[in-house]
């Protein structure tokens, strides 16, 4: 039996605050969010944002890599022998955290957003699970909410946050 790979790394508090806010907003666990970030941001992390956060207090980020990401993590470490584990993880999560909310959301939910956008263009009727129950209708608009910078969609004159809905069909 393969042991789960636990990640524990000291990161700027700003990163943890961003992760907590997004976990709450998207209604997902920290484990799920961290694994998604690791997978989707590991190719974009050579930005060195962590160097710009030297004034920030540091706290530990701790999560367990899922099975698929464990293999990917091992491969990533082999590709980057000059960097240590902590540097890689810190930089991946720094890259995620410095983005505004709607850009983080676009990277995390790319497939869903592409589907919603094509449904808007094709004027397709969708069945969507929301906090208020299952609804059916056509998307009339996809946009960035001015108040909090997360993505919203309008369906049949009602607004929903993209990160909080689930497309059924």
Backbone torsions as a table, in degrees:
resi	resn	phi	psi	omega
1	UNK	NA	133.0	-177.4
2	UNK	-82.6	131.1	176.7
3	UNK	-74.1	145.9	177.3
4	UNK	-75.2	140.9	-179.3
5	UNK	-87.6	112.8	176.8
6	UNK	-90.4	135.0	177.3
7	UNK	-105.9	131.0	175.9
8	UNK	-142.4	116.2	-175.3
9	UNK	-145.7	142.8	178.0
10	UNK	-78.2	122.7	-177.8
11	UNK	-132.1	159.3	174.8
12	UNK	-59.2	141.9	-179.5
13	UNK	-54.7	-34.1	178.7
14	UNK	-53.2	-40.2	-180.0
15	UNK	-64.7	-45.7	179.6
16	UNK	-63.5	-38.5	177.5
17	UNK	-63.1	-42.0	178.7
18	UNK	-64.1	-44.0	179.3
19	UNK	-62.7	-44.7	179.3
20	UNK	-60.7	-44.3	-179.7
21	UNK	-61.8	-45.4	-178.7
22	UNK	-69.7	-38.0	176.8
23	UNK	-58.7	-46.6	-179.8
24	UNK	-65.6	-45.2	-177.1
25	UNK	-65.1	-45.7	-177.9
26	UNK	-82.4	-12.0	179.8
27	UNK	68.4	38.8	179.0
28	UNK	-126.4	161.1	-179.2
29	UNK	-75.0	160.4	176.9
30	UNK	-62.9	-38.0	179.0
31	UNK	-59.2	-47.8	-178.7
32	UNK	-63.9	-46.9	-179.5
33	UNK	-62.4	-46.3	-178.6
34	UNK	-62.5	-40.0	178.3
35	UNK	-67.4	-38.4	176.4
36	UNK	-64.1	-44.2	179.1
37	UNK	-62.1	-46.9	-179.5
38	UNK	-55.9	-46.9	-177.5
39	UNK	-67.5	-46.6	-170.6
40	UNK	-87.9	-15.9	-178.7
41	UNK	-111.2	-2.8	-176.2
42	UNK	-66.7	-21.0	178.4
43	UNK	-89.4	-7.9	-174.6
44	UNK	-112.1	7.7	-164.7
45	UNK	-87.9	4.9	-177.0
46	UNK	-81.9	32.5	-175.1
47	UNK	-91.2	-20.1	179.1
48	UNK	64.2	33.5	176.8
49	UNK	-61.9	-30.4	-177.9
50	UNK	-59.5	-29.0	177.8
51	UNK	-64.5	-29.6	-179.9
52	UNK	-79.4	-8.7	-177.6
53	UNK	-106.7	29.9	-175.6
54	UNK	-66.5	-21.7	-179.8
55	UNK	-80.7	-15.4	-176.2
56	UNK	-73.7	143.2	169.7
57	UNK	-64.2	155.6	-178.0
58	UNK	-115.5	142.7	175.1
59	UNK	-140.7	165.5	-178.2
60	UNK	-86.4	133.8	168.8
61	UNK	-99.1	126.9	-179.2
62	UNK	-134.8	130.1	176.1
63	UNK	-158.5	165.4	179.8
64	UNK	-106.6	129.2	176.4
65	UNK	-70.0	137.2	174.0
66	UNK	-73.0	168.8	-172.6
67	UNK	-57.6	-45.4	-179.0
68	UNK	-63.3	-40.0	-179.1
69	UNK	-73.0	-23.5	177.4
70	UNK	-62.5	-44.3	177.5
71	UNK	-64.3	-43.0	-179.7
72	UNK	-63.5	-40.9	178.9
73	UNK	-60.1	-45.3	178.5
74	UNK	-60.5	-44.6	178.0
75	UNK	-63.9	-40.9	-179.8
76	UNK	-62.6	-42.3	179.0
77	UNK	-63.8	-36.0	177.9
78	UNK	-67.2	-36.0	-179.4
79	UNK	-72.0	-23.8	-175.3
80	UNK	-123.6	64.4	-175.4
81	UNK	-65.0	-20.5	-178.3
82	UNK	-78.1	-17.5	-178.4
83	UNK	-104.4	147.4	176.5
84	UNK	-92.5	166.1	-175.8
85	UNK	-53.1	-49.4	-175.9
86	UNK	-62.7	-42.2	178.9
87	UNK	-60.3	-43.9	-179.3
88	UNK	-61.9	-51.0	-178.7
89	UNK	-62.7	-45.4	178.9
90	UNK	-57.7	-44.0	-177.2
91	UNK	-69.7	-38.8	177.1
92	UNK	-59.4	-47.8	-176.5
93	UNK	-75.0	-27.2	173.7
94	UNK	-66.5	-43.9	179.4
95	UNK	-58.9	-42.3	177.2
96	UNK	-63.8	-48.8	-170.2
97	UNK	-68.9	-28.6	-177.9
98	UNK	-78.9	-12.2	178.0
99	UNK	-75.0	149.7	173.4
100	UNK	-68.8	159.5	-171.6
101	UNK	-52.3	-47.9	-175.1
102	UNK	-67.7	-29.1	176.2
103	UNK	-73.0	-38.7	174.4
104	UNK	-59.2	-43.6	-178.8
105	UNK	-64.4	-41.0	179.5
106	UNK	-61.9	-43.4	178.5
107	UNK	-67.2	-42.0	-177.5
108	UNK	-69.0	-40.0	-173.4
109	UNK	-115.7	34.4	-175.4
110	UNK	-49.5	-48.9	-176.9
111	UNK	-62.7	-43.5	179.9
112	UNK	-64.9	-42.3	-178.0
113	UNK	-67.2	-40.3	176.1
114	UNK	-61.7	-43.5	178.4
115	UNK	-62.3	-45.7	-179.7
116	UNK	-63.3	-40.1	179.8
117	UNK	-65.3	-42.8	178.3
118	UNK	-67.3	-33.9	176.5
119	UNK	-65.7	-36.4	176.2
120	UNK	-63.8	-48.2	-178.7
121	UNK	-63.6	-37.1	-178.2
122	UNK	-88.2	-1.9	179.7
123	UNK	55.1	42.8	-176.6
124	UNK	-83.7	143.5	174.2
125	UNK	-82.5	128.8	-178.8
126	UNK	-118.1	155.0	171.1
127	UNK	-110.4	122.6	-173.0
128	UNK	-131.0	136.7	176.3
129	UNK	-90.8	120.5	-179.9
130	UNK	-120.1	176.6	175.6
131	UNK	-62.0	-23.3	-177.5
132	UNK	-97.5	6.7	-179.2
133	UNK	114.2	-175.9	-178.9
134	UNK	-83.2	133.1	177.5
135	UNK	-125.8	160.2	173.9
136	UNK	-127.6	139.3	178.1
137	UNK	169.9	-177.8	179.6
138	UNK	-104.1	142.5	175.4
139	UNK	-76.5	129.6	178.4
140	UNK	-105.8	-17.4	-177.8
141	UNK	-165.0	142.2	170.7
142	UNK	-123.9	128.9	-174.0
143	UNK	-156.9	167.6	176.8
144	UNK	-89.1	126.3	177.7
145	UNK	-68.4	126.8	-178.1
146	UNK	-67.7	-26.8	-175.8
147	UNK	-76.1	-41.0	-173.6
148	UNK	-130.9	0.5	176.2
149	UNK	70.9	10.2	172.8
150	UNK	-87.3	161.3	-178.6
151	UNK	-80.4	142.4	176.7
152	UNK	-127.6	156.4	170.8
153	UNK	-129.8	149.7	173.7
154	UNK	-107.4	127.7	177.0
155	UNK	-130.9	121.1	178.7
156	UNK	47.5	49.8	176.1
157	UNK	66.2	15.9	174.2
158	UNK	-117.1	146.2	179.8
159	UNK	-106.7	140.2	178.8
160	UNK	-139.5	148.2	173.9
161	UNK	-80.4	133.0	-177.9
162	UNK	-59.1	-43.2	-178.5
163	UNK	-69.5	-9.0	-177.4
164	UNK	-109.9	3.5	179.8
165	UNK	-111.6	163.2	175.4
166	UNK	-130.3	126.6	-179.6
167	UNK	-81.3	124.7	177.8
168	UNK	-91.5	-50.4	177.5
169	UNK	-161.0	NA	NA
